[in-house]
C-alpha cells in the first residue's frame, strides 16, 4: 500500500495524486509552450516581412544609385548642361542615402542586435519550444515527473528570450 500524506483536512496526496498533479502541471506547461510558440511564430512572420521590405528597399536604392552613377559618369564625360549634372548627382546622393537607411533599419533598429540575428534567435526558440512541448506531452502520458521542473525552467527561459526578441524588433 502506498504511503499517504495529509496536507489539510480532507485532502490526501498519495503516489497516484502526485502523478496526476505532475500530469496536470505538464499539461498546463504544454499549453503555455503552445501559446509561446504561436507568439514566436507571429513575431517571426513580422520579422520576415520587415526583412523582405528592407531587402526591397535596399534593392531599389542600389538600382537607383547604379543607374544615376552611370548617367552621371556619362554626363561628366559628355557635353551636358550643369543643371543635368547637378540633378544626376542629387539622385545618386539620394540613392546612397537610401542604402544607408536600409542598412540602419536592418542592423540597428533591433536594439543591440541586428534583425537577421534576432530572426535566427527566434527560430532557435521556436525549435526549442517544440522540443519542450514533446517532452511535456510525454510526461503527461507517462505521469513521470522527474524532469518536469527542469522543463518548466527551460520553458521560462525560452519565453523570456522570445519576449526579448519581440521587444527588440518593435
N, C-alpha and C positions, 0 to 999 in steps of 0.2 A: 504494500500500500504506500502511495506517495505521501510524503510529509506535507502538512499544510501549515500556513502561516496566517494568523488572524491579523488583518490590517485595521479593521474597525468593526464594530458590531454588525453582524450580518453579512460581512464580506470575507470570503476565503480566497486565498491565492495559492493554488497548487501548481503542479507541473503543467497540467493542461491549461490552466489560466495564464501562466507565463507564456506558453506557446501561442495561445490565442492573442495575447497582448502584443507579442512580437509580430505576429502576422498582421494585426491591425495597424501597428506603428509602421510596418514595412509598406502596407497598402497606402497609408497617408503620405509617407515619404515618396512613394512612387507617383502619386497624384501631383505632389509638388514638383517632382522631377519632370513630369509631362508638361506642366504649366510653364516651368522654366525653359524647357526645350522649345516649346511653342514661342515663347517670348524671344528666345535666342534666334530662332529661325526668322521671325518677323524682323528683328534687328539686322540679321544677315541679309535679308531681302533689301532693306533700306540702304545698307552699306553698299550692296551690289549696284543698286540704282544710282547712288551718288558716284561711285567709281566709274560706272559707264558714262554718266553725264560729264564727269571730269575728263574722261578719255575723249569723248566727242568734242569738248571744248578745246582740249589740247590739240586734237587733230585739226580743227578749224583754224586755230591760231598758227599752227605750223604751216598749213596750206597758205594762209594769208601772208605770213612772213616770207615764205619761199617765193610766192608769186610777185609780191611787191619788191622784194630784193632783186629779183631778176629784172623786173621792169625798171627799177632804179638804176641798175647797172647799165641797162640799155640806154636810158636817158642821159646818164653821165657821159657815156661814150659817144652818144649821137648828138644831133642838133635838136634839142628840145628846150622849151621855154623854162625859165626859172620857176614859174608857178607850178608846172607839172612835176618838176624835180622835187619841189617842197611838198607837194601833195603825196607823191610816192614815198618820200622819206617819212612823212607823217603816218602813212598807212603801215609802213614797215615797223615804225616805232610802236604803233597800236598792236600789231601782231606780236611783237616781242613782249609787250605788257600783258597780253592775253596768255602767253606761255608762262610768264611768271605767276600770274593769277592762278592758273591751273595747277602749277607746282605748289603754290601756297595752299590751295584748297585740298590737295591730295596729301601733303606732308605735314602741315602744321595745324589744320583745323581740328584734328583729332586730339588736341592737347599735346601731351609729351610724346605721343606715338602717332606714326603715320597711319592713314586709313587702311592701306593694304596689310599692315602689321596687326591692326585691330581686327580685320576680317579673318586673318589666319588664327588669331587667338580665339575668336568666336567659333570658328569651325572646330577647333580643338575642344572647346567647352561643350558644344553640341554632341560631339562624338563621346565625350566622357559621360555626359548625361544619359546617353543611350545605354552605355555600359552599366551605369548605376541603376537605371530602370530595370535592366535584365536581372541584375543581382538582387534587386529588391523583390521582383516577381518570384524569383527562386526562393527567397526567404518566406514570402507569403505562402507559397505552395508547400514548402518543406517544414515550415514553422521552426526553423533552426535560426536562432538569433545571434550566433557567435560573432558575426561581422556587422550587425545592424548599426551599432554606434559608430564604427569606422565609416560605414557608408553614409550615414547622416552627416558626419563631419565633412566627408568629401563633397556631398551634395551642397552643404552650406558654402564651401569654398568655391565651387563651380558657379553657384547662383551669385555669389559676390563678384566673381570675375565677369559674369555676363552683365551685371548691373554697372560695373565699371566701364565696360565697353559701351553700353547704352549711353551712359553719361558723357563719355569722351567723344562719341560720334554725333552728338547733337549739333 
